[in-house]
Amino acid sequence: MPPEPTFLSLDWPLPGGVRAAISTRQGGSSRVPWNSFNLADHVGDDSAAVAANRQLLRQCLDLPREPLWLQQVHGTEIAQWEVEAGFGRAPQADGAIASSPGAVLSILTADCLPVLAVSRDGQVIAAFHAGWRGLATGILEAGIRAMRVAPDEILLYLGPAIGAQRYVVGAEVRAAFLAHSPQAALAFRPQGDGYLADLYLLARQRLAALGVTAIWGGEHCTHSEEQLFFSYRRDGQSGRTASLIWREEA
């Protein structure tokens, strides 16, 4: 039997009937360089190992069904998922929203920012994949609009991403954010020929502009916490952790 996986402890006041979890790289079956609890099937890992890890994920979390695994492309497309309709294949999208009991949403990351959201009444859940391209082009704006919930009725969690001390970007990244808001300059510090970028601050700025202020999380760094997280920037070829939110079945 593979080692049991570990999950982050989330300090997030979820409404009744809604649960959330974020995996670490610990446990599971994958070998180097995907060692060991890789949940992505698109990064070159052995398909049998990924399938075993996903089965282990479902068992450990007692998920009501297989998560919706998106084909993430750093865009702003949002999938609306109702359990009864299902999906013939994983949708190409960087966000998902559901209201059906039993729905399980997931985001795979290895430096990009996973964002989980829920309405205060627990009726609507959402998950978004926010790398710098998605943030700059409006993934959070598209996702919050698609939830059709008043911004002050949304509870939101920022999952583990590359931290502001490690994320070096070029001038074009800074320019993309400043074109949207001059306030974004606060999230960039000069570093050599580029800048250190604060993904968490950029996300908080965007969310504040939308009126979403009930925000938790945002304290990890995938690049520096090697024992816990995969990091594409650090390792090049690596696995992916999953950030999940689901509604329990009635």
N, C-alpha and C positions, 0 to 999 in steps of 0.2 A: 504494500500500500504506500502511495506517495505521502510525504509529510503534509500535515494539515496546514492550510493556508492561514494567514493572519489578515486582519482587517483593521483599518483605522477606527479609533473611537471618535465618533462625531458628536460634538457639543452643539446640537441643533434641535430646537423644540418642535418636533414634528407633530402634526395633528393626529388624532386617533385614526387607525386604519391605514396609515402610511408608514413605510419603512425605507431606510436608505443604508447603503454600505459602500465603502471604497476599499478595494483590494490593495494589497502590497505585492511585492515580487516574491515573498517568502512562501514556501511550500510548493506543492504541485510537482509536475513531471518533466518540464522542459529542461533541455540540456543547454550548456554554454553555446552561444552568447545570450540565449533567451531565458536563462535560468532565473527562477524556475517556475513561477506561477504566471506564465504568459497566457493571456486570454485572446490574443489577436491571431486570426488565421491568414493574414496578408503580409506577414513580415519574414517569411522564409522558414518558420519553425515547422517541425514535423506535425502533420495534420492529426495524427493519433494522439500526440501529446497535448495539442490544443483541445481536442475533443474531450480528453480525460480531464483536463483542467476545468473546462466549462461544466462538465458533469459534476465535478467536485464543488465548484462554485454554487451550483444550484442546490446540491445536497446540504452544504454547510450553512447556507442562508435560508434554507427551506423556502425557496422561491416557488410561487404558484405555477409558473411555467417558464419556458426558455426566454431569456431576455431578448428584446428587439436589438439585434446587432446591426448598426448602420454601416453603410459604405461612406465613410467620412472623406470629404474632398476639400476641406478648408473653404467652404462656401457659406451661403446663408439660407439654404433650403431647409424647411421645417416639415417633418413628416407628422401627420395627424394619425394616430393609431387607435383604433377601436378593436378590442380583443375579438369580437365576433367576426369582424371582417378578415382579420389576419393579413399576412403578406406572403405572396408567392415567393418572393426573394427579398433580400435585405434592401431597403430603399437607399438611394444615393442622397444623403442629406447630412447636415451637421447639427441637427436638433430634432427632438421628437416630443410630442405632447400626447397625453392620453387622459381619459376620464373614466374608463371602464374599470370596475373591480377586477383584480387579477393581472392588470397590465404591468409589465416590467420593462423599464427603459434603461439604457446603458450608453455610456460614452467611454471610448478607449483612448488612453493618452500615454505619452512618454515625454513630457515637457509642456505640451499645450495645456490650457486651462479647462478642466471639466467644471461645468456649472449645473447644479441641481436646483430645482424650484418646485414649490407646491403652494396652492392656495390655502389660506388660513382654515378653510372649512374642509380641506383634504379631498376635494372633489376633482381637482385638476393637478396633474403632475407633469413635470417637464425636465428635459436634460439637454444640454447644449455643449458643443465642442468649440472652444474659443482659443485658437492660436492667434498670432498677431494678425494674419490676413482676415480671419473671420471677425475678430474684434473691429478691425479698421473698416471693413465693408458692411458691418451691421448685423452680425449674427444675434447679438443680444437684443437689439431693437426688434428684429424680425420675430424672435422667439417670444419676447414679452407681449408683443401685439397679438401673436397667434394664441396665447393663453386665454385671451379675452377675460382677464381678471383685472380688477382695479389694482394699480401698482402698489398701493398701500395695503393690499390684501395678499401680497406675495411674500413668502418666506424663502430665502435663497441661500445656497451654500456654495462657496468657492472651494473646489477640490485642489489637490496638490498639483503645482505647476513649477516651472523653472523660476527661481527666485531672482530678485532685483540685483543681487550681487554677482550673478553668474550669466545673465542673459545679455550677451553682446549682439547688437544689431547695427545695421548700416544707417546712413543718413536718410535713405529712402523710406525706411520704416517710420522714423520720427516724422518725416514730412507727411506721410499718409495720415497720421493721427492729428497733426497740427492743422491739416486742411479741414478737418472736421471740427476741431475745437482748439483754440490757443491754450486752454487750460492743460492740454495733454503734455505741454512742455515740462510740467512738474514731474512727469513719470520717466524722464530721460536725464541721464548724467553722462557727460563726456567720458569716453574710455578709448584712448589711442585714437585711431582714425574713425571710430564709431561711437556708440553710446551703450550704456547699460540701461535696459528697459525694465520697467516694473509692470508686468502683466496684471497683477492684482489691482494696482492703483488705476490702470487704464480701464479695467472692467468696472471698478467702483465708480469712476467718473461717468462712464456710460450709463450705468444703472441709476446713479443719482439724477442724471438728466431726465431719465424716464420716470422718476418718482419712486423707484424701488430703494428703500433704505433699510429694510429688515434683512441684514446680510451677516452670515457667519462664515467661519473658515478663513482660508487665505494665509495660513501660517507656515506651510511647508515649502521646501525647495527640492524638486526632483533631482536636480543636478548634484547637489551636495549631500543628500541623504541616500547614499548608494546602497545601503543595506535594506532600505525600504522600497525604493522606487527605481523603475527603468528610466533612462534618460537618453534620448536620441542624440542630443548635443554632446553628451559625455562619451557615449560608447559607439555611436554610429549605428551598428546593427544591434537591435535590442527588442525585448518584448514590450507588451503594453499592459498597464493595469486598467481596471474597470471601475467606473463610478456609476452606481445604480440607485434608482429610486423606483418603488413599486407600491401599488395599492393592494392591500390584502383582499382576498376573495370574501364576498359577503357570506 
